[in-house]
């Protein structure tokens, strides 16, 4: 079996690179998206017990949503796993997000993106309203609602400015 050669995708190439026994091996069970995500997190060392960063929090939120929301992820999780994920969300992730809120319109300074917030907030509103009503999440929700409101206000003002400029140009041209 060769260490440096790669399989080209055909059975002949598989047998040539891996040896004759490579075709007799059975393929393991198909990995669910959750399994693939968990392996990717482990490979990138994005576990929650390490120091939290924006990337690790994003990976945890993705895994959290995959576990609870997406039905394609196979068998239901053990109740202890559900409890651990909820506890990590409430005790570690939400306080981390709340502590790092920066009241600015620049998205690079936010602890999570607006899309991640919308996903998590929608899930919490539907399935975990007690967690959504807590003070820390309420402050996070208020921040992102204000951001959306200010963006809409800014778009409206820019549109009014464009209309005013068009009116000025029309007046100057006539």
C-alpha positions in Angstrom: 0.0 0.0 0.0 1.4 3.3 -1.0 1.7 6.3 1.3 2.1 9.0 -1.3 -0.2 7.9 -4.1 -3.9 8.9 -4.1 -6.8 7.0 -5.5 -8.2 8.5 -8.7 -11.8 7.4 -8.1 -12.0 4.1 -10.1 -12.0 0.6 -8.8 -8.8 -0.2 -10.7 -7.0 2.7 -9.1 -8.3 1.8 -5.7 -6.9 -1.7 -6.1 -3.7 -0.4 -7.5 -3.1 2.0 -4.7 -4.6 0.2 -1.7 -3.8 -3.4 -2.7 -6.2 -6.2 -3.5 -7.8 -6.3 -0.1 -8.9 -2.7 -0.3 -12.0 -3.7 -2.3 -13.0 -6.3 0.3 -13.2 -3.8 3.1 -16.6 -2.6 4.1 -17.3 1.1 4.4 -18.4 2.3 7.8 -21.8 3.9 8.6 -22.6 7.1 6.8 -21.8 10.1 8.9 -24.5 12.5 9.7 -23.9 16.3 9.2 -23.7 16.5 13.0 -21.0 13.9 13.2 -19.0 15.6 10.4 -19.3 19.0 12.2 -18.2 17.5 15.5 -15.2 15.9 13.9 -14.3 19.2 12.2 -14.7 21.0 15.5 -12.4 18.5 17.2 -9.8 18.8 14.4 -9.8 22.6 14.6 -9.7 22.4 18.4 -12.9 24.3 18.8 -14.2 22.6 21.9 -16.0 24.7 24.4 -13.8 23.9 27.3 -10.9 25.6 25.7 -10.9 29.4 25.8 -13.9 30.8 24.0 -13.4 32.7 20.8 -15.7 34.0 18.1 -15.0 30.9 15.9 -15.5 28.4 18.8 -18.8 30.1 19.8 -20.0 30.0 16.2 -19.1 26.3 15.9 -20.9 25.5 19.2 -24.0 27.4 18.0 -24.0 25.5 14.7 -23.6 22.2 16.6 -26.4 23.2 19.0 -28.8 24.0 16.2 -27.8 20.8 14.3 -28.6 18.7 17.4 -31.9 20.3 18.3 -33.4 21.6 15.1 -32.2 19.6 12.0 -34.0 16.3 11.8 -31.6 14.8 9.3 -29.0 14.2 11.9 -30.2 10.7 12.6 -31.1 9.2 16.0 -32.1 11.5 18.9 -29.3 12.4 21.3 -29.1 11.0 24.8 -31.1 13.2 27.3 -27.9 13.8 29.2 -26.3 15.2 26.0 -29.3 17.6 25.6 -28.9 18.7 29.2 -25.2 19.3 28.7 -25.7 21.3 25.6 -28.4 23.5 27.1 -26.2 24.0 30.2 -23.2 25.0 28.1 -25.4 27.5 26.2 -26.9 29.1 29.3 -23.8 29.0 31.6 -21.0 29.7 29.1 -22.0 30.8 25.6 -24.8 33.4 26.4 -22.7 35.1 29.2 -19.7 35.2 26.8 -21.8 36.8 24.1 -23.3 39.2 26.6 -20.0 40.2 28.0 -18.5 40.9 24.6 -21.3 43.0 23.1 -19.8 46.1 21.5 -22.3 48.7 20.6 -21.1 49.5 17.1 -22.4 49.0 13.6 -19.2 47.2 12.5 -19.9 43.5 12.4 -16.3 42.4 12.9 -16.6 43.6 16.6 -19.7 41.6 17.4 -19.4 38.3 19.2 -21.7 36.5 16.8 -23.1 37.4 13.4 -26.6 38.7 12.8 -27.5 35.4 11.0 -26.3 33.3 13.9 -28.3 35.4 16.3 -31.5 35.0 14.2 -31.1 31.3 14.1 -30.5 30.9 17.8 -33.1 33.4 18.8 -35.7 31.7 16.6 -35.0 28.4 18.2 -35.1 29.8 21.7 -38.4 31.6 21.0 -40.0 28.4 19.7 -38.5 25.8 22.1 -36.8 27.4 25.1 -38.8 30.6 25.9 -37.5 30.5 29.5 -33.9 31.0 28.4 -35.0 33.6 25.8 -36.6 35.7 28.6 -33.5 35.8 30.8 -31.8 39.2 31.2 -28.6 38.4 29.4 -30.3 37.0 26.3 -32.8 39.9 26.5 -29.9 42.4 26.3 -28.4 40.5 23.4 -31.7 40.4 21.6 -32.2 44.2 22.2 -28.7 44.9 20.8 -29.4 43.0 17.5 -32.9 44.5 17.2 -31.4 47.9 17.6 -28.7 47.1 14.9 -31.5 46.0 12.5 -33.5 49.1 13.3 -30.5 51.4 12.8 -29.6 49.7 9.5 -33.2 50.2 8.3 -33.1 53.8 9.4 -29.8 54.4 7.6 -31.1 52.8 4.4 -34.2 55.0 4.6 -32.1 58.1 5.1 -29.8 57.2 2.2 -32.9 56.6 0.0 -34.3 60.1 1.0 -30.9 61.6 0.2 -30.8 60.0 -3.2 -34.3 61.3 -3.9 -33.3 64.8 -2.8 -30.3 64.7 -5.0 -32.4 63.5 -8.0 -34.8 66.4 -7.3 -31.9 68.9 -7.1 -30.5 67.6 -10.4 -33.9 67.9 -12.1 -34.2 71.5 -10.9 -30.8 72.3 -12.1 -31.3 70.7 -15.5 -34.6 72.5 -16.1 
